[in-house]
């Protein structure tokens, strides 16, 4: 098993109309890592996620969780989905209960937990996502951003080992985006493996341990953020933009303000620290 919590080997998935959404996808995700999946719409990101926890069954290849091949009988899939949770991009496809509390309690209740434990998990998840004041509200009266955070609470209440987020910041304002990623960092520090798709290259660059790049159902690049965004051929092929921090850092080196000894920063705060230290040394 090693350190890998999720793996795919030669994964092929086709939709009923014959569209090949995944084409020979082989990846390995380390336990406890933060992994960003990048690619344009239609690249196969969402389809890959739905193969990770058995919602979709591949035409060819295998998915492994903690070294064990995923099996598609009811009992095995129920066990897998307790450990690997997916938060969909559109919360409308996930929410179905009449109130927020009922919605978030549905998963824990189906684990046959004691009532007190269910309530504890629900309250904790609602606080974590900042929607505790919505506990008694009907889900259909919520804004899209509120529904998004409730859908994340759904999965948090299950306390899985892996949480997969499909475009987690879609329709969230900057305040709640920051709040959600602070939560992701906390979850990761507690040992949860976080996988997310995004079109925000600055976010992926600053936060992920590893980046997977997809195009036309295939994985065409992977590595740590600096490796991926330093690959000009890959960036040109996928039309991915360079993160702003890398662009500014490159310009400062070209201008002679910074020298080659400076390590490429991963965040705005680290870049500002480098600039301040340079000013102090001059």
Long-range contacts (C-beta under 8 A, 24 or more apart in sequence): 1-66, 1-67, 2-67, 3-30, 3-31, 4-28, 4-29, 4-30, 4-31, 4-64, 4-67, 5-29, 5-30, 5-31, 5-32, 5-65, 5-66, 5-161, 5-162, 5-193, 6-52, 6-63, 6-64, 6-65, 6-84, 6-162, 6-193, 6-195, 7-63, 7-64, 7-67, 8-48, 8-51, 8-52, 8-61, 8-62, 8-63, 8-64, 9-61, 9-62, 9-64, 10-60, 10-61, 10-62, 11-48, 11-51, 11-58, 11-60, 11-61, 11-62, 11-63, 12-58, 12-59, 12-60, 12-61, 13-47, 13-51, 13-56, 13-58, 13-59, 13-217, 14-59, 20-217, 21-47, 21-217, 22-47, 22-48, 22-51, 22-58, 22-217, 22-218, 23-216, 23-217, 23-218, 24-61, 24-218, 25-61, 25-217, 25-218, 25-219, 26-61, 26-219, 27-212, 27-219, 27-222, 29-193, 29-195, 29-210, 30-193, 30-209, 30-210, 31-161, 31-193, 32-188, 32-191, 32-192, 32-193, 33-193, 33-194, 33-209, 33-210, 34-184, 34-188, 34-193, 34-194, 34-207, 34-208, 34-209, 34-210, 35-193, 35-194, 35-195, 35-196, 35-208, 35-209, 35-210, 35-211, 35-212, 36-196, 36-197, 36-198, 36-203, 36-204, 36-207, 36-208, 36-210, 36-211, 36-212, 36-225, 37-195, 37-196, 37-197, 37-198, 37-211, 37-212, 37-213, 37-214, 38-197, 38-198, 38-199, 38-201, 38-204, 38-211, 38-212, 38-213, 38-214, 38-238, 38-240, 39-197, 39-213, 39-214, 39-215, 39-238, 40-215, 40-238, 40-239, 42-216, 43-214, 43-215, 43-216, 43-217, 44-214, 44-216, 44-217, 44-218, 45-166, 45-197, 45-214, 46-89, 46-166, 46-197, 47-217, 48-214, 49-86, 49-164, 49-166, 49-195, 49-197, 50-86, 52-84, 52-86, 52-162, 52-164, 52-195, 53-80, 53-81, 53-84, 53-85, 53-86, 53-164, 54-80, 54-81, 55-86, 82-111, 82-158, 82-160, 83-160, 83-161, 83-162, 84-160, 84-161, 84-162, 84-164, 85-155, 85-158, 85-160, 85-162, 85-163, 85-164, 86-155, 86-164, 86-166, 87-151, 87-152, 87-154, 87-155, 87-163, 87-164, 87-165, 87-166, 87-168, 88-151, 88-166, 89-166, 89-167, 89-170, 91-144, 91-147, 91-148, 91-150, 91-151, 92-147, 94-151, 94-154, 95-139, 95-147, 95-150, 95-151, 95-154, 96-139, 97-139, 98-138, 98-139, 99-135, 99-136, 99-137, 99-138, 99-139, 100-126, 100-131, 100-134, 100-135, 100-136, 100-137, 100-139, 100-142, 100-150, 100-153, 101-126, 101-135, 101-136, 103-139, 103-150, 103-153, 103-154, 104-150, 104-153, 104-154, 104-157, 105-157, 106-154, 107-154, 107-155, 107-157, 107-158, 108-157, 108-158, 111-158, 121-157, 121-158, 121-159, 122-153, 122-157, 124-156, 124-157, 125-153, 125-154, 125-156, 125-157, 126-153, 128-153, 128-156, 128-183, 128-186, 129-153, 129-156, 129-179, 129-180, 129-183, 130-176, 130-179, 144-171, 145-171, 145-172, 145-173, 145-176, 148-172, 149-176, 149-180, 152-180, 156-187, 160-192, 161-191, 161-192, 161-193, 162-192, 162-193, 162-194, 162-195, 163-187, 163-192, 163-193, 163-194, 163-195, 164-195, 164-196, 165-194, 165-195, 165-196, 165-197, 166-196, 166-197, 167-196, 167-197, 167-198, 167-199, 168-196, 168-198, 169-198, 169-200, 169-203, 181-207, 201-229, 201-240, 201-241, 201-242, 201-243, 202-243, 202-244, 202-245, 204-243, 205-229, 205-243, 205-245, 205-246, 205-266, 206-243, 206-245, 206-266, 206-267, 206-268, 213-238, 213-240, 225-266, 226-264, 226-266, 244-268, 245-270, 245-271, 249-274
